[in-house]
């Protein structure tokens, strides 16, 4: 439910592709700014030759930084694999991934399968890894939600949700103005939840 940049940190959207302009010889420092043949790109600047830490690779007439290039990671032609909901990345330790896209997480860290968990809908990892929903609850937008409990408040309250242990509504006050209000879920008998002048109360006003 939130807008976010489609490209990761230090990357720029160049015609629909996420480019690391600090090291891409075809887009060095800006989209569509190629370095001359035989040159490399280091720190967003074209280099006059493949000097260390850059190396010449057979894939083209450009230099590659084997420390950080996901297409030549640790060696020419060593391509880091694609992973779900993140971009492949290269570091001196080898292939990895960028941080997970918003709303996703790597809840089985160490299996190298990317950010496979959708925190917005996964009932075993709802909103965060290991946060499970129970019973009749379902995971809705990263919250464990259930049916709002029955009660007289429903006659004068709207947009009620029972999520993450809270009953939240907009309830009419004595002037029939809707006011946001919430109360912790829990046992509430015999009268149940009531709307008390725009405020949810348990067992009477």
GUKE-530880 format. One record per residue: residue in three letters; x, y, z of N, C-alpha, C in turn. Coordinates in steps of 0.2 Angstrom, whole numbers, plus 5000, padded with zeros to 4 digits. Layout:
# residues N
ALAXYZXYZXYZ
...
***
This chain:
# residues 205
UNK500449945000500050005000500450065000
UNK501150064999501550124999501950124993
UNK502150184990502550184984503250184987
UNK503750154982504450144984504850144978
UNK505450164978505850164972505950094970
UNK505950084963505950014960506649994960
UNK507150034961507850014961508150024968
UNK508649984969508949984975509450044977
UNK509750044983510250094984510750104979
UNK510950164977511550174973511350154966
UNK510750144964510550124958510050174955
UNK510050174948509650224945509250194939
UNK508650214938508150184933508350214926
UNK508750174922508950194916508450154910
UNK507950184908507550154903507250084905
UNK507050084912506750024914507249974917
UNK507849984917508349944920508649974926
UNK508849934931509149964937509849964936
UNK510250024936510950024934511350054940
UNK511850024941512350044946512850094942
UNK512650154942513050204938513750224941
UNK513850194947514550204950515050164947
UNK514750104943515250054940515050034934
UNK514550054931514350024924514650064919
UNK515050034914515450074909514950094904
UNK514350074903513850094898513450154901
UNK513450164907513050214911513550244917
UNK514050274915514550294920514350364923
UNK514150364929513950424932513250454930
UNK512950424925512250444923512050394917
UNK511450394916511150354911511350374904
UNK511550324900511750334893512450374892
UNK512850374898513450404897514050344897
UNK514150314891514650264890515350284891
UNK515750244893516550254893516750234886
UNK517350264884517650244878517850174878
UNK517950144872518150074872518850064876
UNK518950014880519550004883519550034890
UNK519050074891519050114898518550074902
UNK518650084909518150064914517850114918
UNK517350104922517050144926517150134933
UNK517350184937517550174944517350234948
UNK516950224953516650284957516350334952
UNK515950314947515550354943516050394938
UNK516650374937517150414933517450364928
UNK517450374922517850334917518550334918
UNK518850274918519550264919519950264912
UNK520550284912520850284905521050214903
UNK521050164908521250104906521050054911
UNK521149994910520949944915521549934920
UNK521549984924522049984929521749954936
UNK522049924940521849894946521449944950
UNK520849924953520649854954520149834948
UNK520249864942519849844936520149784932
UNK519749744929520049694924519749694918
UNK520149674913519849664906519449594906
UNK518849594903518549524903518349514896
UNK518249454894518149434887517449454885
UNK516949474889516249484888516249554884
UNK516649594883516649654879517249694880
UNK517249754877517849794877517849844883
UNK517549824888517549864894517849834900
UNK518049864905518349844911517849824916
UNK517949774920517549754925517849754932
UNK517449774937517649774944517449704947
UNK517949654947517749594949517549584956
UNK517649644960517449644967516649654968
UNK516349694963515749714964515249704958
UNK515549684953515149674947514749604947
UNK514049604947513649544948513649504941
UNK513949534936514049494929514749464929
UNK515149484933515849464933516049464941
UNK515749424944515949424952516449374954
UNK517049404955517649364957517949334952
UNK517749334946518049314940517649334933
UNK517949334928517549354922517049304920
UNK516449334918515949284916515549254922
UNK515749264928515449234934514849274936
UNK514249254933513649294934513249274941
UNK513049324945512749304951511949284949
UNK511749234952511049214950510449264952
UNK509949264948509349304950509049274957
UNK508749314961508449294967507749324967
UNK507249294971506549324971506649384975
UNK506249444973506149504977506749534979
UNK507249534975507849574977508349564971
UNK508849604970509249604965509949574967
UNK510249534962510849504963511349554964
UNK511849534969512349584971513049544971
UNK513549584971514249554971514649594976
UNK515049554980515449584985516149544985
UNK516649574989517249534989517149464992
UNK516549454996516449384998516149344994
UNK515849364988515549324983514849354981
UNK514449314978513749334976513349334982
UNK512849384981512349384986511749424983
UNK511449464987510849504985510849564988
UNK510449614985510249674988509749664994
UNK509649714998509149715003508449694999
UNK508049665003507349635001506949694999
UNK506549684993506049734991505549744997
UNK505249804998504849825003504249765003
UNK504049745009503549695010503749625009
UNK504449615008504649545008505249535012
UNK505349475014505949455019506249385017
UNK506849375020507149315019507049285026
UNK506549245027506349215033506749145034
UNK507049115029507449055030508149075028
UNK508449125032509049145030509649095030
UNK510049095025510549045024510348995019
UNK509748995016509648945011509748975004
UNK509949045004510149074997509649074992
UNK508949074994508449074989508049144989
UNK508449194991508149264991507649284996
UNK507249334994506749354999506049324997
UNK505949264999505449224997504749235001
UNK504749275006504249275011503849345010
UNK503249345008502749405008502549415015
UNK502749465018502549485025501849505025
UNK501549525020500849555020500349505020
UNK500549445018499949385018500149325021
UNK500849315023501049245025500849245033
UNK500349195034500149185041500649165046
UNK501249135044501749115048502249165049
UNK502249215045502749275045502349335044
UNK501949355048501449415046501749475049
UNK501949515044502249585046503049575048
UNK503249515050503949505052504049435052
UNK504649415051504849345051504749315058
UNK504349255058504249215064503649245068
UNK503249295066502649325069502049285066
UNK501849235069501249195067500549215069
UNK500149205065499449215066499149145069
UNK498649155073498349095076497549085075
UNK497349025076496649005075496349035069
UNK495849075069495449095063495749155061
UNK496349185063496649245061496949235054
UNK496949285050497249285044497749345043
UNK498249345039498649395038498449445033
UNK498349505035498049555031498549615031
UNK498849635026499349685026499849685031
UNK500049625033500549625038500249625045
UNK499649615046499349615052498949555053
UNK498849525059498449465061497749485062
UNK497249475058496649495059496149445059
UNK495549455063494949415063494349455063
UNK493749415063493149445063493049495069
UNK492849555068492649595074492149555079
UNK492149565085491749525090491049555089
UNK490549515091489849545091489749595096
UNK489249635096489149685101488749745098
UNK488449785103487949835101488349895098
UNK489049895098489449945095489349945088
UNK489249885085489149885078488549925075
UNK488049945079487549985076487750055075
UNK488250075078488450145078489150155076
UNK489450105074490250105072490350075065
UNK490750105062490950075055491650065054
UNK491850035049492550025047492949985053
UNK492549935056492849905062493349855060
UNK493949845063494449795062494649765068
UNK494849705068495049665074495749645072
UNK496249675073496949665071497449675076
UNK497949625076498549635081498249645088
UNK497749615090497549625097497149685099
UNK496949725094496549785095495949785091
UNK495349805094494749825090494749895088
UNK494749915082494849985080494149995076
UNK493850055077493250075073493250155073
UNK492750175069492550245069491850245071
UNK491750275077491050275081490750335081
UNK490050335081489750405081489750425089
UNK489750495090489650515096488950545097
UNK488850585102488150605103487850645097
UNK488350675094488150725088488150685082
UNK488250625082488250575076488950595072
UNK489450615075490050625071490450565073
UNK490750545067491250485068491850495071
UNK492050465076492750475079493150405079
UNK493750415078494250355078494350325085
UNK494250265086494350245093494550165093
UNK494950145098495150075098495150055106
UNK495149985106495149955113495549885112
UNK495949865117496249795117495649745116
UNK495749695112495349635112495449595118
UNK494949565120494949515126494249495128
UNK494249465134493549445136493149505138
UNK492549505136492149565137491449545138
UNK491149525143490549495144490249515151
UNK489649525152489049495148488849555143
UNK489049615144488749665140489149675133
UNK489749655133490149655127490349725126
UNK490749745120490949805118490349855117
UNK490449915119489949965117490250035115
UNK489850065111490050135109489750185114
UNK490250215118490050265123490250335121
UNK489850365117489950435115490550435110
UNK490650395106491250395101491850355104
UNK491750325110492350285112492150215114
UNK492550165112492350095113492550085120
UNK492050045124492150025131491949955131
UNK492149925137492049855138491549855144
UNK491049815143490549805149490249865152
UNK489949905147489549965149489950035149
UNK489550085148489850155148489950185155
***
